[in-house]
Amino acid sequence: MSADFVAHMEDVLDLYAEPYDPMRPVVCFDETSTQLLVDARPPIPAAPGRPRREDYEYRREGTRNLFLTCEPLAGAMWR
């Protein structure tokens, strides 16, 4: 970590430490991408003396993007 990085991180932490002001909301945004996977074969249910069995194979059903915004000082989150 450089000194420049630490200085910018301290600015962000100072912003979060400020008291809540509805006229100047602090809004955060994050995003992630994930794969959508389904089982290639249905799992075999558990039976007396035998645990549930699942195959390791899967079928890819595409991807999705997940976006999250939140206003942490107000305790609000939107998806």
Phi and psi in radians as a Rosetta constraint file:
Dihedral C 1 N 2 CA 2 C 2 CIRCULARHARMONIC -1.533 0.35
Dihedral N 2 CA 2 C 2 N 3 CIRCULARHARMONIC 2.899 0.35
Dihedral C 2 N 3 CA 3 C 3 CIRCULARHARMONIC -1.136 0.35
Dihedral N 3 CA 3 C 3 N 4 CIRCULARHARMONIC -0.585 0.35
Dihedral C 3 N 4 CA 4 C 4 CIRCULARHARMONIC -1.128 0.35
Dihedral N 4 CA 4 C 4 N 5 CIRCULARHARMONIC -0.741 0.35
Dihedral C 4 N 5 CA 5 C 5 CIRCULARHARMONIC -1.078 0.35
Dihedral N 5 CA 5 C 5 N 6 CIRCULARHARMONIC -0.807 0.35
Dihedral C 5 N 6 CA 6 C 6 CIRCULARHARMONIC -1.082 0.35
Dihedral N 6 CA 6 C 6 N 7 CIRCULARHARMONIC -0.702 0.35
Dihedral C 6 N 7 CA 7 C 7 CIRCULARHARMONIC -1.102 0.35
Dihedral N 7 CA 7 C 7 N 8 CIRCULARHARMONIC -0.758 0.35
Dihedral C 7 N 8 CA 8 C 8 CIRCULARHARMONIC -1.174 0.35
Dihedral N 8 CA 8 C 8 N 9 CIRCULARHARMONIC -0.660 0.35
Dihedral C 8 N 9 CA 9 C 9 CIRCULARHARMONIC -1.143 0.35
Dihedral N 9 CA 9 C 9 N 10 CIRCULARHARMONIC -0.665 0.35
Dihedral C 9 N 10 CA 10 C 10 CIRCULARHARMONIC -1.118 0.35
Dihedral N 10 CA 10 C 10 N 11 CIRCULARHARMONIC -0.617 0.35
Dihedral C 10 N 11 CA 11 C 11 CIRCULARHARMONIC -1.072 0.35
Dihedral N 11 CA 11 C 11 N 12 CIRCULARHARMONIC -0.750 0.35
Dihedral C 11 N 12 CA 12 C 12 CIRCULARHARMONIC -1.145 0.35
Dihedral N 12 CA 12 C 12 N 13 CIRCULARHARMONIC -0.788 0.35
Dihedral C 12 N 13 CA 13 C 13 CIRCULARHARMONIC -1.120 0.35
Dihedral N 13 CA 13 C 13 N 14 CIRCULARHARMONIC -0.641 0.35
Dihedral C 13 N 14 CA 14 C 14 CIRCULARHARMONIC -1.105 0.35
Dihedral N 14 CA 14 C 14 N 15 CIRCULARHARMONIC -0.678 0.35
Dihedral C 14 N 15 CA 15 C 15 CIRCULARHARMONIC -1.073 0.35
Dihedral N 15 CA 15 C 15 N 16 CIRCULARHARMONIC -0.760 0.35
Dihedral C 15 N 16 CA 16 C 16 CIRCULARHARMONIC -1.171 0.35
Dihedral N 16 CA 16 C 16 N 17 CIRCULARHARMONIC -0.448 0.35
Dihedral C 16 N 17 CA 17 C 17 CIRCULARHARMONIC -1.431 0.35
Dihedral N 17 CA 17 C 17 N 18 CIRCULARHARMONIC -0.202 0.35
Dihedral C 17 N 18 CA 18 C 18 CIRCULARHARMONIC -1.194 0.35
Dihedral N 18 CA 18 C 18 N 19 CIRCULARHARMONIC 2.636 0.35
Dihedral C 18 N 19 CA 19 C 19 CIRCULARHARMONIC -1.183 0.35
Dihedral N 19 CA 19 C 19 N 20 CIRCULARHARMONIC 2.687 0.35
Dihedral C 19 N 20 CA 20 C 20 CIRCULARHARMONIC -1.122 0.35
Dihedral N 20 CA 20 C 20 N 21 CIRCULARHARMONIC 2.315 0.35
Dihedral C 20 N 21 CA 21 C 21 CIRCULARHARMONIC -2.342 0.35
Dihedral N 21 CA 21 C 21 N 22 CIRCULARHARMONIC 1.897 0.35
Dihedral C 21 N 22 CA 22 C 22 CIRCULARHARMONIC -1.093 0.35
Dihedral N 22 CA 22 C 22 N 23 CIRCULARHARMONIC -0.334 0.35
Dihedral C 22 N 23 CA 23 C 23 CIRCULARHARMONIC -1.415 0.35
Dihedral N 23 CA 23 C 23 N 24 CIRCULARHARMONIC -0.304 0.35
Dihedral C 23 N 24 CA 24 C 24 CIRCULARHARMONIC -2.341 0.35
Dihedral N 24 CA 24 C 24 N 25 CIRCULARHARMONIC 1.250 0.35
Dihedral C 24 N 25 CA 25 C 25 CIRCULARHARMONIC -1.205 0.35
Dihedral N 25 CA 25 C 25 N 26 CIRCULARHARMONIC 2.548 0.35
Dihedral C 25 N 26 CA 26 C 26 CIRCULARHARMONIC -1.717 0.35
Dihedral N 26 CA 26 C 26 N 27 CIRCULARHARMONIC 1.974 0.35
Dihedral C 26 N 27 CA 27 C 27 CIRCULARHARMONIC -2.006 0.35
Dihedral N 27 CA 27 C 27 N 28 CIRCULARHARMONIC 2.273 0.35
Dihedral C 27 N 28 CA 28 C 28 CIRCULARHARMONIC -1.899 0.35
Dihedral N 28 CA 28 C 28 N 29 CIRCULARHARMONIC 2.629 0.35
Dihedral C 28 N 29 CA 29 C 29 CIRCULARHARMONIC -2.388 0.35
Dihedral N 29 CA 29 C 29 N 30 CIRCULARHARMONIC 2.392 0.35
Dihedral C 29 N 30 CA 30 C 30 CIRCULARHARMONIC -2.514 0.35
Dihedral N 30 CA 30 C 30 N 31 CIRCULARHARMONIC 2.726 0.35
Dihedral C 30 N 31 CA 31 C 31 CIRCULARHARMONIC -2.529 0.35
Dihedral N 31 CA 31 C 31 N 32 CIRCULARHARMONIC 2.698 0.35
Dihedral C 31 N 32 CA 32 C 32 CIRCULARHARMONIC -2.629 0.35
Dihedral N 32 CA 32 C 32 N 33 CIRCULARHARMONIC 2.778 0.35
Dihedral C 32 N 33 CA 33 C 33 CIRCULARHARMONIC -2.148 0.35
Dihedral N 33 CA 33 C 33 N 34 CIRCULARHARMONIC 2.390 0.35
Dihedral C 33 N 34 CA 34 C 34 CIRCULARHARMONIC -2.369 0.35
Dihedral N 34 CA 34 C 34 N 35 CIRCULARHARMONIC 2.768 0.35
Dihedral C 34 N 35 CA 35 C 35 CIRCULARHARMONIC -1.527 0.35
Dihedral N 35 CA 35 C 35 N 36 CIRCULARHARMONIC 2.572 0.35
Dihedral C 35 N 36 CA 36 C 36 CIRCULARHARMONIC -1.768 0.35
Dihedral N 36 CA 36 C 36 N 37 CIRCULARHARMONIC 2.026 0.35
Dihedral C 36 N 37 CA 37 C 37 CIRCULARHARMONIC -2.097 0.35
Dihedral N 37 CA 37 C 37 N 38 CIRCULARHARMONIC 2.519 0.35
Dihedral C 37 N 38 CA 38 C 38 CIRCULARHARMONIC -2.265 0.35
Dihedral N 38 CA 38 C 38 N 39 CIRCULARHARMONIC 2.722 0.35
Dihedral C 38 N 39 CA 39 C 39 CIRCULARHARMONIC -1.140 0.35
Dihedral N 39 CA 39 C 39 N 40 CIRCULARHARMONIC 2.412 0.35
Dihedral C 39 N 40 CA 40 C 40 CIRCULARHARMONIC -1.265 0.35
Dihedral N 40 CA 40 C 40 N 41 CIRCULARHARMONIC -0.570 0.35
Dihedral C 40 N 41 CA 41 C 41 CIRCULARHARMONIC -2.299 0.35
Dihedral N 41 CA 41 C 41 N 42 CIRCULARHARMONIC 2.523 0.35
Dihedral C 41 N 42 CA 42 C 42 CIRCULARHARMONIC -1.156 0.35
Dihedral N 42 CA 42 C 42 N 43 CIRCULARHARMONIC 2.522 0.35
Dihedral C 42 N 43 CA 43 C 43 CIRCULARHARMONIC -1.150 0.35
Dihedral N 43 CA 43 C 43 N 44 CIRCULARHARMONIC 2.661 0.35
Dihedral C 43 N 44 CA 44 C 44 CIRCULARHARMONIC -1.610 0.35
Dihedral N 44 CA 44 C 44 N 45 CIRCULARHARMONIC 2.121 0.35
Dihedral C 44 N 45 CA 45 C 45 CIRCULARHARMONIC -1.109 0.35
Dihedral N 45 CA 45 C 45 N 46 CIRCULARHARMONIC 2.783 0.35
Dihedral C 45 N 46 CA 46 C 46 CIRCULARHARMONIC -1.156 0.35
Dihedral N 46 CA 46 C 46 N 47 CIRCULARHARMONIC 2.646 0.35
Dihedral C 46 N 47 CA 47 C 47 CIRCULARHARMONIC -2.373 0.35
Dihedral N 47 CA 47 C 47 N 48 CIRCULARHARMONIC 2.888 0.35
Dihedral C 47 N 48 CA 48 C 48 CIRCULARHARMONIC -0.944 0.35
Dihedral N 48 CA 48 C 48 N 49 CIRCULARHARMONIC 2.143 0.35
Dihedral C 48 N 49 CA 49 C 49 CIRCULARHARMONIC 1.391 0.35
Dihedral N 49 CA 49 C 49 N 50 CIRCULARHARMONIC 0.080 0.35
Dihedral C 49 N 50 CA 50 C 50 CIRCULARHARMONIC -2.438 0.35
Dihedral N 50 CA 50 C 50 N 51 CIRCULARHARMONIC 2.226 0.35
Dihedral C 50 N 51 CA 51 C 51 CIRCULARHARMONIC -1.296 0.35
Dihedral N 51 CA 51 C 51 N 52 CIRCULARHARMONIC 2.868 0.35
Dihedral C 51 N 52 CA 52 C 52 CIRCULARHARMONIC -1.035 0.35
Dihedral N 52 CA 52 C 52 N 53 CIRCULARHARMONIC 2.492 0.35
Dihedral C 52 N 53 CA 53 C 53 CIRCULARHARMONIC -2.082 0.35
Dihedral N 53 CA 53 C 53 N 54 CIRCULARHARMONIC 2.331 0.35
Dihedral C 53 N 54 CA 54 C 54 CIRCULARHARMONIC -2.243 0.35
Dihedral N 54 CA 54 C 54 N 55 CIRCULARHARMONIC 2.449 0.35
Dihedral C 54 N 55 CA 55 C 55 CIRCULARHARMONIC -1.443 0.35
Dihedral N 55 CA 55 C 55 N 56 CIRCULARHARMONIC 2.670 0.35
Dihedral C 55 N 56 CA 56 C 56 CIRCULARHARMONIC -1.475 0.35
Dihedral N 56 CA 56 C 56 N 57 CIRCULARHARMONIC -0.212 0.35
Dihedral C 56 N 57 CA 57 C 57 CIRCULARHARMONIC -1.343 0.35
Dihedral N 57 CA 57 C 57 N 58 CIRCULARHARMONIC 2.596 0.35
Dihedral C 57 N 58 CA 58 C 58 CIRCULARHARMONIC -2.507 0.35
Dihedral N 58 CA 58 C 58 N 59 CIRCULARHARMONIC 2.888 0.35
Dihedral C 58 N 59 CA 59 C 59 CIRCULARHARMONIC -2.051 0.35
Dihedral N 59 CA 59 C 59 N 60 CIRCULARHARMONIC 2.318 0.35
Dihedral C 59 N 60 CA 60 C 60 CIRCULARHARMONIC -1.441 0.35
Dihedral N 60 CA 60 C 60 N 61 CIRCULARHARMONIC 2.254 0.35
Dihedral C 60 N 61 CA 61 C 61 CIRCULARHARMONIC -1.981 0.35
Dihedral N 61 CA 61 C 61 N 62 CIRCULARHARMONIC 0.419 0.35
Dihedral C 61 N 62 CA 62 C 62 CIRCULARHARMONIC 1.850 0.35
Dihedral N 62 CA 62 C 62 N 63 CIRCULARHARMONIC -2.849 0.35
Dihedral C 62 N 63 CA 63 C 63 CIRCULARHARMONIC -2.314 0.35
Dihedral N 63 CA 63 C 63 N 64 CIRCULARHARMONIC 2.958 0.35
Dihedral C 63 N 64 CA 64 C 64 CIRCULARHARMONIC -2.533 0.35
Dihedral N 64 CA 64 C 64 N 65 CIRCULARHARMONIC 2.710 0.35
Dihedral C 64 N 65 CA 65 C 65 CIRCULARHARMONIC -1.953 0.35
Dihedral N 65 CA 65 C 65 N 66 CIRCULARHARMONIC 2.346 0.35
Dihedral C 65 N 66 CA 66 C 66 CIRCULARHARMONIC -2.032 0.35
Dihedral N 66 CA 66 C 66 N 67 CIRCULARHARMONIC 2.192 0.35
Dihedral C 66 N 67 CA 67 C 67 CIRCULARHARMONIC -2.040 0.35
Dihedral N 67 CA 67 C 67 N 68 CIRCULARHARMONIC 2.410 0.35
Dihedral C 67 N 68 CA 68 C 68 CIRCULARHARMONIC -2.337 0.35
Dihedral N 68 CA 68 C 68 N 69 CIRCULARHARMONIC 2.287 0.35
Dihedral C 68 N 69 CA 69 C 69 CIRCULARHARMONIC -2.141 0.35
Dihedral N 69 CA 69 C 69 N 70 CIRCULARHARMONIC 2.525 0.35
Dihedral C 69 N 70 CA 70 C 70 CIRCULARHARMONIC -2.607 0.35
Dihedral N 70 CA 70 C 70 N 71 CIRCULARHARMONIC 2.723 0.35
Dihedral C 70 N 71 CA 71 C 71 CIRCULARHARMONIC -2.042 0.35
Dihedral N 71 CA 71 C 71 N 72 CIRCULARHARMONIC 1.531 0.35
Dihedral C 71 N 72 CA 72 C 72 CIRCULARHARMONIC -1.077 0.35
Dihedral N 72 CA 72 C 72 N 73 CIRCULARHARMONIC -0.614 0.35
Dihedral C 72 N 73 CA 73 C 73 CIRCULARHARMONIC -1.238 0.35
Dihedral N 73 CA 73 C 73 N 74 CIRCULARHARMONIC -0.414 0.35
Dihedral C 73 N 74 CA 74 C 74 CIRCULARHARMONIC -1.646 0.35
Dihedral N 74 CA 74 C 74 N 75 CIRCULARHARMONIC -0.182 0.35
Dihedral C 74 N 75 CA 75 C 75 CIRCULARHARMONIC 1.287 0.35
Dihedral N 75 CA 75 C 75 N 76 CIRCULARHARMONIC 0.459 0.35
Dihedral C 75 N 76 CA 76 C 76 CIRCULARHARMONIC -1.883 0.35
Dihedral N 76 CA 76 C 76 N 77 CIRCULARHARMONIC 2.492 0.35
Dihedral C 76 N 77 CA 77 C 77 CIRCULARHARMONIC -2.437 0.35
Dihedral N 77 CA 77 C 77 N 78 CIRCULARHARMONIC 2.435 0.35
Dihedral C 77 N 78 CA 78 C 78 CIRCULARHARMONIC -2.231 0.35
Dihedral N 78 CA 78 C 78 N 79 CIRCULARHARMONIC 2.491 0.35
